[in-house]
Amino acid sequence: MNLSKSLKIALVKADKSQAQLAEDLGIKRQVVNRWANSGNMTKETLEMLADYFGMKPSEFVALGE
């Protein structure tokens, strides 16, 4: 499971930048950058990102496989 890759692919498909995602979620850009570089995220974060991109968590995870 490569959540870093999942996030990067989801951003490209949604035509969004990390900065846009951070602004939309009301979080710091550095947090999104950390997710994109390390893939370290909680289950809640994974669910939030999947919801943001309009998919199920399993679909989000599958992007990086």
N, C-alpha and C positions, 0 to 999 in steps of 0.2 A: 504494500500500500504506500504510494508516494503522494502524500497530500500536497506537498509543495508543487509538484507537477500538475495535480488536479486544479489547484488554485490558478496557476499560470494559464492553463488551457481555458478554464472558465472565464478568466478575464479577457482573453483574446476573443473567445466566442461572443462575449457580451459587449465587446468593443469598449472596455472600461480599463482605466489605469488603476494602479495601486492607490494613487492619491484620490481618485474619484471614489473608489470603494471605501477608503478610510473616511472620507467626508460623508458619504451616504450613511455609513454606520455610526458616525459620530465618535470615531476613535482616532488615535494618533497614527500617522502614516508609518511610523517606525514599527508599530505592532503588525500592520499588514506586511511590511517588508520582512519582518521576522518569520511570519507564517510562510511567505513565499520562498524564503531562503532555507528554512530549517524543516518546514512541514510539521513542526510541533504545534498542535492545537488540541484543545479539550473537545470532548464529545459535544458540549454545548456550542463551541465555536464552529465545529463541523456542521452541526444542524443549522446554525445561523447562516453560514455561508451557502449551504445548499438551498435554504429558503430564499436567500437574497437572489440567487441565480435561477430560481424557479424550478428546482429539481429536488428529488429525494436524496437523502444522505448517501444511499447506496449508489445512486447515479453520479453524484459528485466524486465519490471515492473511485468509481470505475474510470473516470476521465484519466486518472494518473496511472492506470495499469496497462 
